[in-house]
Amino acid sequence: MPKAKDLVFYREWFPLPKGEFRILAMLADKGQFNGNLSDLCRFFFVNPQTATRNRLANQINSLEEQGYIKVKRKGRTYTLTAIPKARIIKIAREHYDLIRTRTRAPDGESVAWENVLKVYLWALENNFDNIITNQMIQDDLLLSAGVICSAKNVLDREFGAIHRQKVSKLTSDGEIYTIGQNIGASAFWDTE
């Protein structure tokens, strides 16, 4: 059973689009949501205009249809609850809060906190001894290589949340080329 300060995420959430993942992250954080779509907009710090509320309604419907959340509606009020999945990943609340409040990579390029969180959760599951490529991470998270690199930079350089090491090979011609990397969560950020 996770400690009270830990948040529970599920491996099955990784490939979901950012907006749907954001709703599930909120449910991992709060346990349940009760309110209307404007309340949800305010929680996410977005303008509660009609287009935004419609987008949220579509994301909620998609998550419900896919079996990720239970939805109860009474008038305009929604009650949302996450449906547990098979592969649990825990993250300490303070680490989640830190990731959620940071949105800039060290070089100033923008990277959404949801994507930083996905990459960190992926690293928590990964064994540092395995050779990993960005393509492998892309296949699991359905994020672009640029987003993955920016998220890894934030996690490594700003937070010290991951360790990564390039793995290279020497060719018969004496040239060195990178074949991948070892990546894993930092012991300082370990929730076990």
Wavefront OBJ file of the C-alpha trace (Angstrom):
o trace
v 0.000 0.000 0.000
v 1.474 3.404 -0.927
v 2.358 5.878 1.787
v -0.202 8.693 2.227
v 2.241 11.175 0.752
v 2.691 9.100 -2.412
v 0.550 9.510 -5.514
v -0.413 6.455 -7.542
v -0.165 6.499 -11.331
v -0.647 3.623 -13.740
v 1.622 2.500 -16.565
v -1.435 2.190 -18.808
v -1.841 6.001 -18.700
v 1.509 6.701 -20.430
v 0.429 6.750 -24.095
v -2.618 8.963 -23.517
v -2.699 12.475 -25.014
v -1.491 15.281 -22.747
v -4.990 16.618 -21.976
v -6.329 13.220 -20.935
v -3.191 12.464 -18.937
v -3.586 15.846 -17.170
v -7.076 14.852 -15.975
v -5.770 11.519 -14.680
v -2.838 13.256 -12.952
v -5.346 15.546 -11.214
v -7.286 12.486 -10.048
v -4.063 10.851 -8.810
v -3.428 14.051 -6.868
v -6.935 14.810 -5.560
v -8.508 11.347 -5.533
v -11.759 12.606 -7.031
v -13.101 15.669 -8.819
v -16.493 17.185 -8.060
v -17.551 20.266 -9.977
v -18.490 21.683 -13.335
v -16.266 22.138 -16.373
v -15.517 25.765 -15.429
v -14.225 24.529 -12.057
v -11.995 22.080 -13.912
v -10.702 24.915 -16.120
v -9.853 26.960 -13.055
v -8.053 23.989 -11.493
v -5.889 23.764 -14.629
v -5.426 27.563 -14.752
v -7.056 27.880 -18.188
v -9.712 30.309 -19.339
v -13.154 28.676 -18.930
v -14.335 29.656 -22.391
v -16.736 27.478 -24.344
v -14.050 25.911 -26.567
v -11.967 24.900 -23.543
v -14.950 23.445 -21.689
v -15.950 21.506 -24.823
v -12.414 20.135 -25.162
v -12.468 19.022 -21.506
v -15.892 17.401 -21.981
v -14.521 15.484 -24.986
v -11.463 14.375 -23.010
v -13.668 13.201 -20.132
v -15.900 11.283 -22.551
v -12.856 9.680 -24.173
v -11.411 8.609 -20.812
v -14.778 7.181 -19.768
v -15.220 5.277 -23.046
v -11.710 3.814 -22.751
v -12.353 2.668 -19.173
v -9.905 5.007 -17.427
v -12.428 6.932 -15.312
v -15.895 6.624 -13.811
v -18.103 9.619 -14.498
v -21.286 10.634 -12.719
v -23.188 13.631 -14.023
v -25.881 15.582 -12.264
v -26.860 18.591 -14.315
v -23.591 20.397 -15.062
v -21.768 18.807 -12.141
v -19.280 16.025 -12.802
v -17.884 13.520 -10.336
v -14.742 11.913 -11.756
v -12.865 8.965 -10.270
v -9.932 7.062 -11.772
v -10.353 3.350 -12.399
v -7.312 1.421 -11.060
v -5.190 -0.371 -13.640
v -2.689 -3.220 -13.392
v 0.740 -1.547 -13.272
v 1.115 0.867 -10.350
v 3.845 3.489 -10.225
v 4.217 5.631 -7.087
v 5.662 9.123 -6.919
v 6.243 11.213 -3.815
v 3.856 14.153 -3.514
v 6.710 16.654 -3.192
v 8.239 15.402 -6.451
v 4.895 15.588 -8.241
v 4.350 19.132 -6.946
v 7.828 20.188 -8.041
v 7.362 18.792 -11.555
v 3.886 20.308 -11.836
v 5.128 23.812 -11.013
v 8.109 23.825 -13.428
v 7.559 24.273 -17.157
v 10.842 25.480 -18.675
v 13.788 23.381 -19.796
v 17.244 24.621 -18.700
v 17.917 26.204 -22.092
v 14.620 28.123 -21.950
v 12.590 26.006 -24.354
v 9.113 25.166 -23.162
v 8.109 21.687 -22.064
v 4.737 20.829 -20.536
v 4.808 19.516 -16.976
v 2.618 16.580 -18.001
v 5.327 15.422 -20.408
v 8.081 15.884 -17.810
v 5.987 13.789 -15.427
v 5.469 11.049 -18.033
v 9.212 10.818 -18.696
v 9.974 10.717 -14.970
v 7.403 7.972 -14.351
v 8.910 6.072 -17.289
v 12.381 6.425 -15.721
v 11.036 5.127 -12.394
v 10.047 1.916 -14.144
v 13.285 1.574 -16.067
v 16.324 -0.460 -15.035
v 19.478 1.686 -15.301
v 21.392 -1.319 -16.657
v 19.297 -1.498 -19.848
v 20.423 0.367 -22.954
v 17.598 2.714 -23.965
v 17.048 4.814 -27.068
v 14.828 7.846 -27.402
v 12.813 5.817 -29.912
v 11.980 3.291 -27.191
v 10.730 6.101 -24.952
v 8.798 7.594 -27.884
v 7.100 4.266 -28.558
v 5.956 3.988 -24.928
v 4.923 7.595 -24.294
v 3.876 8.721 -27.789
v 5.897 11.931 -27.403
v 8.270 13.492 -29.924
v 12.039 13.103 -29.558
v 12.362 16.846 -28.916
v 9.850 16.758 -26.069
v 11.558 13.718 -24.546
v 14.998 15.398 -24.703
v 13.646 18.593 -23.116
v 11.891 16.627 -20.381
v 15.061 14.631 -19.636
v 17.032 17.895 -19.438
v 14.607 19.281 -16.849
v 14.669 16.063 -14.835
v 18.449 15.757 -14.956
v 19.755 19.334 -14.852
v 17.104 21.121 -12.786
v 15.909 18.420 -10.421
v 18.611 15.753 -10.329
v 15.668 13.353 -10.582
v 17.244 11.025 -13.135
v 20.658 9.693 -13.982
v 21.580 9.164 -17.582
v 24.733 8.000 -19.250
v 25.480 7.681 -22.957
v 26.454 4.215 -24.158
v 28.875 4.202 -27.086
v 30.523 1.595 -29.257
v 33.818 1.579 -31.093
v 33.588 0.534 -34.762
v 36.242 -1.514 -36.515
v 37.294 1.758 -38.200
v 38.053 3.265 -34.790
v 35.059 5.598 -34.781
v 32.891 6.008 -31.704
v 29.138 6.214 -32.053
v 26.340 6.403 -29.496
v 24.036 3.386 -29.433
v 21.791 4.571 -26.606
v 21.803 5.528 -22.967
v 21.311 4.139 -19.509
v 18.581 6.032 -17.696
v 16.969 5.623 -14.312
v 15.504 7.527 -11.394
v 17.860 9.145 -8.903
v 17.993 7.527 -5.485
v 17.173 10.921 -3.973
v 13.849 10.848 -5.805
v 13.092 7.168 -5.147
v 9.679 6.649 -3.484
v 10.293 3.098 -2.256
l 1 2 3 4 5 6 7 8 9 10 11 12 13 14 15 16 17 18 19 20 21 22 23 24 25 26 27 28 29 30 31 32 33 34 35 36 37 38 39 40 41 42 43 44 45 46 47 48 49 50 51 52 53 54 55 56 57 58 59 60 61 62 63 64 65 66 67 68 69 70 71 72 73 74 75 76 77 78 79 80 81 82 83 84 85 86 87 88 89 90 91 92 93 94 95 96 97 98 99 100 101 102 103 104 105 106 107 108 109 110 111 112 113 114 115 116 117 118 119 120 121 122 123 124 125 126 127 128 129 130 131 132 133 134 135 136 137 138 139 140 141 142 143 144 145 146 147 148 149 150 151 152 153 154 155 156 157 158 159 160 161 162 163 164 165 166 167 168 169 170 171 172 173 174 175 176 177 178 179 180 181 182 183 184 185 186 187 188 189 190 191 192
